[in-house]
């Protein structure tokens, strides 16, 4: 569902998360999911 007021959609959010996969926050989540 797009957010016209902000000009941001879930696709954009996912793209940012996937392309900024090096962030500590995302790495921490991956660590928990991978069980390492």
Order of alpha helices (4+ residues) and beta strands (2+ residues): alpha-alpha
